[in-house]
């Protein structure tokens, strides 16, 4: 009998996610997957899982859970209070959760999306090649819905149960959110562009896995706010008639009819999705070529961090 | 490309960040632009471009999703323009032809009476007009399997509702502007609905989860409530495969 994970208490937006569902966008299927791909990948590596194993994503507040066999667990995404059998443990490293013990994950501080990876991975049935949950269409994960107390999730068999840590730190530098202008950059006049690139914006509380509505100077499209529907991507910044930009995220629909002023550079999207509501930030425009180079460099840094994962008995980077 | 008179010349390349590049053939809905999109898409399926992960064909543009570690967007854009020149003359297959049985009116056709009133014709005339046309799937998007159809008779062109409805069922047949549609999953919609088909455009548990693809052709066949109920039962039991009639 393979191990199982039981949800005792659930946060408001807990779902099963992996690295996303690819190859079906021409059929209208969103990619979904973790909102913060790096934090998800690191949680998996710390739990001793292969890349792509499914984990639990939670929005703002975690929950508590138990297993019927000993497993490794790791929580990433941001810092929060984590307890195993009532004893505090650290985020961004893995711990043994013994059969019958309870893992409790509190509220994230300064971040929005957290990840709980369990050794063996969440083993719900894949749908169209992925275990990711797409809430709007009820596809994937646990019957296509958020997790709730009483749910029992199947787990894969773990390879080993050695607690792991990162051998080198993972961090993101604070700077403006980088965007690539377009595809409908010509719908907006110079004055609007000046506002877009100089004035502060905030993520509002109207945010979920599909999109985030921003607050800031209203952006008027002089050519109008309707286009013949075309493809949208994760990171598209749509501008509807309200003038309030909408940034599409993991569960984004595949097509849309609003002009898109810009696209968030993919390496920078997680920093925006992790930004607490009401916090000021600015946009800065870069070329597609630069965005590609920054993405490649960020992937290389992530690979190095994932490759640095090692047993806790080894020397850590922050110890003298 | 912008000409000196300010007009845009097509095809042109636009960028969507660092992992997608689109080629646009027009800024409006046209069958010829859509044919160019689908012909180029077929060319990429037959002769893949290195680094391209997937494509998203829409009314007038083809978005190409790529991995920047394998290929740069600028090079992919150049290749799309090169191929589009030959795609213009390329032959596009006619597309599969399907017949969808439709129960017009009833509980899933909240707008049929209103539509007849707006157009100043009878409900039966609305139904006959809608059912007599042959439609073409211009694109699949918005939701899994959702089909945007071109070919709606002009007299039935009607703007979308000002306030969308919260829940429209799968299978509902809608009218939005110049287009018709078949709903694939339950969800909100501002389209006007005239009937429903028992067939399911999307069923993730089916051997082929998606019924339609861009380029397919569709005819509607009017059925009565009794037959619709019968077909509902067979669809629920997974017994029914849609007929390709040409």
Contacts between the chains, C-beta under 8 A, distances in Angstrom:
chain1	res1	chain2	res2	distance
A	22	B	53	6.5
A	22	B	54	6.4
A	23	B	53	7.6
A	23	B	54	5.3
A	24	B	54	7.9
A	24	B	144	7.5
A	25	B	54	5.6
A	25	B	56	4.9
A	25	B	65	7.1
A	26	B	41	7.8
A	26	B	54	6.7
A	26	B	55	6.0
A	26	B	56	5.4
A	26	B	57	6.1
A	26	B	140	6.5
A	26	B	213	7.5
A	26	B	214	7.4
A	27	B	140	5.4
A	27	B	144	6.2
A	27	B	145	6.1
A	27	B	209	7.8
A	27	B	210	4.6
A	27	B	213	7.3
A	28	B	140	4.9
A	28	B	141	4.9
A	28	B	142	6.1
A	28	B	143	5.4
A	28	B	144	4.7
A	28	B	145	5.7
A	28	B	146	5.2
A	28	B	184	7.1
A	28	B	202	7.8
A	29	B	144	4.6
A	127	B	204	5.2
A	128	B	204	6.4
A	128	B	209	6.6
A	136	B	143	7.7
A	136	B	187	7.0
A	137	B	143	6.2
A	137	B	144	5.6
A	137	B	185	5.0
A	137	B	187	7.9
A	138	B	185	7.6
A	139	B	144	7.1
A	139	B	204	5.8
A	180	B	15	6.1
A	180	B	16	7.8
A	180	B	17	4.9
A	180	B	18	6.4
A	182	B	14	5.5
A	182	B	15	5.3
A	182	B	16	7.0
A	183	B	14	3.7
A	183	B	15	6.5
A	183	B	16	5.3
A	183	B	22	6.1
A	184	B	14	7.9
A	227	B	27	7.8
A	228	B	27	6.8
A	228	B	28	6.1
A	228	B	29	5.6
A	228	B	58	7.9
A	228	B	59	5.3
A	228	B	60	5.7
A	229	B	58	6.3
A	229	B	59	6.6
A	229	B	139	7.6
A	229	B	141	6.8
A	229	B	142	7.6
A	229	B	148	7.5
A	230	B	22	6.9
A	230	B	24	7.8
A	230	B	58	4.5
A	230	B	59	7.1
A	230	B	60	7.0
A	230	B	61	4.9
A	230	B	63	7.0
A	231	B	16	7.3
A	231	B	20	7.2
A	231	B	22	6.4
A	231	B	56	4.0
A	231	B	58	5.6
A	231	B	61	7.0
A	231	B	63	3.4
A	231	B	141	7.6
A	232	B	16	7.9
A	233	B	16	5.0
A	233	B	17	6.2
A	233	B	19	6.9
A	233	B	20	4.8
A	233	B	63	7.4
A	233	B	65	7.2
A	235	B	17	5.3
A	236	B	16	6.5
A	236	B	17	7.8
A	253	B	141	7.5
A	253	B	142	5.6
A	253	B	143	7.1
A	254	B	56	6.2
A	254	B	141	4.9
A	254	B	142	6.9
A	255	B	56	7.3
A	255	B	58	5.8
A	255	B	139	7.0
A	255	B	141	3.4
A	255	B	142	5.6
A	256	B	142	7.9
A	260	B	16	7.2
A	263	B	15	7.6
A	263	B	16	5.0
A	263	B	17	3.2
A	263	B	18	7.9
A	263	B	20	7.8
A	264	B	17	6.8
A	265	B	17	6.4
A	265	B	18	6.0
A	266	B	17	6.1
A	266	B	18	5.5
A	266	B	19	5.5
A	267	B	18	7.9
A	288	B	15	4.6
A	288	B	17	7.1
A	288	B	18	5.7
A	288	B	73	5.4
A	288	B	74	7.2
A	289	B	72	7.1
A	289	B	73	7.9
A	289	B	74	6.7
A	291	B	17	6.3
A	291	B	18	3.6
A	292	B	18	4.5
A	292	B	68	4.0
A	292	B	72	6.1
A	292	B	73	6.6
A	294	B	18	7.8
A	295	B	18	5.2
A	295	B	19	7.5
A	295	B	68	5.4
A	296	B	68	6.0
A	296	B	69	5.7
A	299	B	69	6.7
